[in-house]
Amino acid sequence: MSPSWRNILLITGATVGAGIFSLPHALRETGVVPFLVLLALAGYICFRLNYFLMAVIREVTGTHQLSGYIEKVLGAGWGRISLFLHIFSTFGALIAYTIIGGTFLGTFFGIPQSLGSQLFFLLAGSVIFFAGKKIASFDMLFSVVKFIMFILVVIAAMSLPASNHFEAIPAFESFPLKYIGVFLFASAGFTIIPELIREKGKRSHSLLTAQVLITVLYLVFGVALYGFVNGSGYLFPTPTATAVFTITGFVSVFTAYLILAWVCKDTLEEDLRLNTKLATGLTIGVPFLAVVSQFGTFIGVLGFTGGVFLSGTGILLCRSYRVLYPDKYVYENYFVQLFLGATIVLELLRVAGLR
């Protein structure tokens, strides 16, 4: 495999995760036009952020975590803020993965979603506890399996009888602002960028190609699953279709959860200097406690994580790029910062019940 295509696969695998399952719901609630606008905006914003991060990494000596690069450019205070934004966004993602993973298991076994989340927790927690850092060696394999299974779901959905799927999709239903954070969450893939620096090939070209592929996949997935949205979940006309979807959903979420949990545990150990047992306990326990205490809905957690924590990280990345490259992509940089800043404000207002 050429370095460029390996980069594209790494970006795609690191980006596509639980967020994809919120997109058919977004399409049903917004309509085609708002869906396309949000999808295109999120894709562009995340492509620019990945590009800015790659440029920052090239200029900073040594190998660091994301917060370490920001600290080197903006100072220790902003580095600590970036670190906590990263940790909170990671926990937010793990919580969302536990919720949707429980939904898949609940559908497959015919049990309540809450019980499915507990079962998901036991399975994932056991693997994390016993496998440790060996999980990271399966990153590429997980990415390939996940991508193939998403394609199979789309094919299976499109092959069902037309009366069950191809209902008319309205051009415009509404423009619920809660989905801005959801789209950002689904399109963001910061964590894999440092890995690309160690690879040869056209990295900026790989960033653009991967983001376009991700956007096309999201569009196709949203349209293919649109007709099967049922409340907060999905309803398929045949047991076989239900089994294919739930198994694919579980495998894709489970593998993404394992990689993200490994990143979280490593961050707690390396950056916060926690011992291995405490770091493992927090990585496994925080998402589980949030779910059993009914911390929030799947889409609500995604929206807040993407709209606040990832947006805050994105603004710091933009500021870091401006310090190192004050004359490059000036207007694009300001546009991204303005968009992310507005997203943070709107998401906080939504959570506070003020809009």
C-alpha positions in Angstrom: 0.0 0.0 0.0 1.4 3.4 -0.9 2.1 5.9 1.9 -0.6 8.3 0.6 -3.3 5.7 0.7 -2.2 4.5 4.1 -2.6 8.0 5.3 -6.0 8.3 3.8 -7.0 5.0 5.5 -5.7 6.1 8.8 -7.5 9.5 8.7 -10.7 7.8 7.6 -10.5 5.1 10.2 -9.7 7.6 13.0 -12.5 9.9 12.0 -15.5 7.7 11.2 -17.0 6.4 14.4 -20.2 6.6 16.4 -21.1 10.0 15.0 -22.1 8.4 11.7 -25.2 6.9 13.4 -26.5 10.3 14.2 -26.6 11.5 10.6 -29.8 9.8 9.4 -31.5 11.3 12.4 -30.1 14.7 11.4 -31.3 14.3 7.8 -34.8 13.4 9.0 -35.0 16.4 11.3 -33.4 19.0 9.1 -34.1 18.1 5.5 -31.7 17.9 2.6 -30.5 21.5 2.4 -29.5 22.1 6.0 -28.0 18.6 6.1 -25.8 19.3 3.1 -24.8 22.8 4.5 -23.8 21.4 7.9 -22.0 18.4 6.3 -20.0 20.6 3.9 -19.2 23.1 6.6 -18.1 20.5 9.1 -16.0 18.8 6.5 -14.3 22.0 5.5 -13.7 23.1 9.1 -12.1 19.8 10.1 -10.0 19.6 7.0 -8.6 23.1 7.8 -8.0 22.1 11.4 -6.1 19.0 10.4 -4.0 21.0 8.0 -3.3 23.6 10.6 -2.3 20.9 13.1 0.0 19.2 10.6 1.7 22.5 9.9 2.2 23.2 13.6 3.7 19.8 14.1 6.2 20.4 11.4 7.5 23.5 13.1 7.7 22.3 16.7 10.7 20.1 17.6 10.2 16.9 19.4 7.2 14.5 19.6 4.3 15.5 21.7 0.6 15.0 22.4 -1.8 17.5 20.9 -1.8 19.7 24.0 2.0 19.5 24.0 2.2 21.2 20.6 -0.2 23.9 21.6 1.9 24.4 24.8 5.1 24.8 22.8 3.5 27.6 20.7 1.0 29.4 23.0 2.5 28.7 26.4 1.9 26.4 29.4 -1.5 27.9 30.4 -3.1 27.3 27.0 -1.4 23.9 26.9 -3.1 22.8 30.1 -6.5 24.1 28.8 -5.9 22.1 25.6 -5.1 19.0 27.7 -8.3 19.2 29.7 -10.4 19.9 26.6 -8.8 16.9 25.0 -9.5 14.7 28.1 -13.1 15.9 28.3 -13.8 15.4 24.6 -12.4 11.9 24.9 -14.6 11.0 27.8 -17.5 12.6 26.0 -16.8 10.3 23.0 -16.5 7.2 25.2 -19.8 8.1 26.9 -21.5 8.4 23.5 -20.0 5.2 22.3 -21.3 3.4 25.4 -24.8 4.7 24.9 -25.0 3.7 21.2 -23.1 0.4 21.8 -25.8 -0.4 24.4 -28.5 0.4 21.9 -27.1 -2.1 19.4 -26.7 -4.8 22.0 -30.2 -4.1 23.3 -31.7 -4.4 19.9 -29.7 -7.6 19.1 -30.6 -9.4 22.3 -34.0 -7.9 22.9 -33.0 -6.2 26.2 -33.4 -2.6 27.5 -30.8 -0.1 26.2 -29.5 0.5 29.8 -28.8 -3.2 30.2 -27.2 -3.3 26.8 -24.8 -0.4 27.9 -23.8 -2.3 31.0 -23.1 -5.4 28.8 -21.1 -3.2 26.4 -19.2 -1.8 29.4 -18.3 -5.3 30.7 -17.1 -6.4 27.3 -15.0 -3.3 26.5 -13.7 -3.0 30.0 -12.5 -6.5 30.1 -10.6 -6.1 26.8 -9.1 -2.8 28.0 -8.0 -4.3 31.3 -6.4 -7.4 29.9 -5.1 -6.2 26.5 -3.7 -2.9 27.6 -1.5 -1.2 25.0 -1.7 -4.2 22.7 -5.0 -2.6 21.4 -3.0 0.0 19.5 -1.4 -2.6 17.3 -4.9 -3.4 15.9 -5.6 0.2 14.8 -5.2 -0.4 11.1 -7.1 -3.7 11.1 -10.0 -2.0 13.1 -10.1 0.8 10.5 -10.4 -1.6 7.5 -13.0 -3.8 9.2 -15.1 -0.8 10.2 -15.0 0.9 6.8 -16.0 -2.4 5.1 -18.9 -3.0 7.5 -20.3 0.5 6.9 -20.3 -0.1 3.2 -22.1 -3.4 3.8 -24.8 -1.6 5.8 -25.4 0.9 3.1 -25.7 -1.9 0.4 -28.0 -3.8 2.6 -30.2 -0.8 3.3 -30.4 0.2 -0.3 -31.3 -3.3 -1.4 -34.5 -3.4 0.8 -37.9 -3.0 -0.9 -38.4 0.6 -2.2 -41.6 1.0 -0.1 -39.6 0.5 3.0 -36.9 3.0 2.3 -37.1 5.5 -0.6 -39.7 7.9 0.9 -39.4 11.5 -0.2 -36.8 13.5 1.8 -37.9 17.1 2.3 -35.7 19.8 1.1 -36.0 21.8 4.3 -37.6 20.8 7.6 -35.7 23.0 10.2 -32.2 24.1 11.1 -31.7 22.7 14.6 -28.5 24.2 15.9 -27.9 21.2 18.1 -26.6 19.3 15.1 -23.7 21.7 14.5 -21.7 20.0 17.3 -22.8 16.6 16.1 -21.4 17.2 12.6 -18.2 18.5 14.0 -17.8 15.5 16.2 -18.4 13.1 13.3 -15.9 14.9 11.0 -13.1 15.6 13.4 -9.9 13.4 13.4 -7.2 15.3 15.2 -5.7 12.4 17.1 -4.3 10.6 14.0 -2.4 13.7 12.5 0.8 13.2 14.5 1.0 9.6 13.0 0.9 11.1 9.5 4.0 13.2 10.1 6.0 10.0 10.4 4.7 8.8 7.0 6.0 9.8 3.6 3.7 10.8 0.7 1.5 13.9 -0.1 0.1 14.5 3.4 -2.0 17.6 2.6 -3.3 15.8 -0.5 -4.2 12.9 1.8 -6.0 15.2 4.2 -8.2 16.5 1.5 -8.9 13.2 -0.2 -9.8 11.6 3.2 -12.1 14.4 4.1 -13.9 14.2 0.8 -14.3 10.4 1.2 -15.6 10.8 4.7 -18.1 13.5 3.6 -19.4 11.3 0.7 -19.7 8.3 3.0 -21.7 10.3 5.5 -24.0 11.6 2.8 -24.6 8.1 1.4 -25.1 6.6 4.9 -27.5 9.4 5.8 -29.6 8.9 2.7 -29.5 5.1 2.9 -30.6 4.9 6.5 -33.0 7.8 6.4 -36.1 5.7 5.9 -35.4 3.5 8.9 -35.1 6.1 11.6 -37.6 5.3 14.4 -37.5 7.6 17.3 -34.0 7.6 18.8 -33.2 4.3 17.1 -33.8 2.4 13.8 -36.5 0.0 12.7 -35.9 -2.4 9.8 -38.5 -4.5 8.0 -36.7 -7.9 8.3 -34.9 -9.7 11.0 -31.9 -10.2 8.7 -31.6 -6.4 8.0 -31.8 -5.7 11.7 -29.1 -8.3 12.5 -26.8 -6.9 9.8 -27.2 -3.4 11.0 -26.9 -4.1 14.7 -23.8 -6.3 14.3 -22.1 -3.8 12.1 -23.0 -1.0 14.5 -21.7 -2.9 17.5 -18.4 -3.9 15.8 -17.7 -0.4 14.5 -18.4 1.2 17.8 -16.7 -1.4 19.9 -13.4 -1.2 17.9 -13.5 2.6 17.9 -14.2 2.6 21.6 -11.1 0.4 22.3 -8.7 2.6 20.4 -10.1 5.8 22.0 -10.0 4.2 25.4 -6.3 3.3 24.9 -5.7 7.0 23.8 -7.5 8.2 27.0 -5.6 5.9 29.3 -2.3 6.8 27.7 -3.1 10.5 28.1 -4.0 10.2 31.8 -0.8 8.3 32.4 1.6 10.4 30.3 0.2 13.9 30.7 -1.5 13.8 34.2 1.1 11.3 35.6 -1.6 9.0 37.0 -0.6 5.5 37.8 -1.7 2.7 35.5 -4.5 1.3 37.8 -6.1 4.7 38.4 -5.8 5.7 34.7 -7.4 2.4 33.7 -10.1 2.8 36.3 -11.1 6.3 35.2 -11.0 5.3 31.5 -13.4 2.4 32.1 -15.4 3.9 35.0 -16.3 7.4 34.0 -18.2 6.5 30.8 -20.1 3.8 32.7 -21.1 6.0 35.6 -22.2 8.7 33.2 -24.4 6.2 31.3 -26.0 4.5 34.3 -26.8 7.9 35.8 -28.5 8.9 32.5 -26.0 11.7 31.9 -27.6 12.5 28.5 -28.8 11.2 25.2 -26.5 9.9 22.4 -27.1 13.0 20.2 -27.0 15.4 23.2 -23.6 14.1 24.3 -22.2 14.2 20.7 -23.4 17.8 20.3 -21.9 19.0 23.5 -18.6 17.2 23.0 -18.2 18.4 19.4 -19.7 21.9 20.0 -17.7 22.8 23.1 -14.7 20.6 23.7 -13.6 19.9 20.1 -14.5 23.5 19.1 -12.4 24.9 21.9 -9.5 22.7 20.8 -9.9 23.8 17.2 -9.7 27.5 18.2 -6.4 26.8 20.0 -5.1 25.0 16.9 -6.0 28.1 14.8 -4.3 30.4 17.2 -1.2 28.2 17.2 -1.1 28.2 13.4 -1.5 32.0 13.3 1.5 32.4 15.6 3.7 30.3 13.4 2.3 31.3 10.0 0.9 34.9 10.4 0.6 35.5 6.7 -0.9 32.2 5.5 -4.6 31.4 5.2 -5.5 34.5 7.2 -9.2 34.8 6.2 -9.7 31.0 6.4 -8.2 30.9 9.9 -10.4 33.7 11.1 -13.5 32.1 9.6 -12.8 28.8 11.3 -12.3 30.5 14.7 -15.5 32.6 14.3 -17.5 29.5 13.3 -16.1 27.4 16.2 -16.6 30.3 18.7 -20.2 30.7 17.6 -20.7 27.0 17.9 -19.5 27.0 21.6 -21.8 29.9 22.5 -24.9 28.3 20.8 -24.2 24.9 22.4 -23.8 26.4 25.9 -27.1 28.3 25.4 -28.8 25.1 24.3 -27.6 23.2 27.3 -28.7 26.1 29.5 -32.1 26.0 27.9 -31.9 29.5 26.6 -32.6 28.7 23.0 
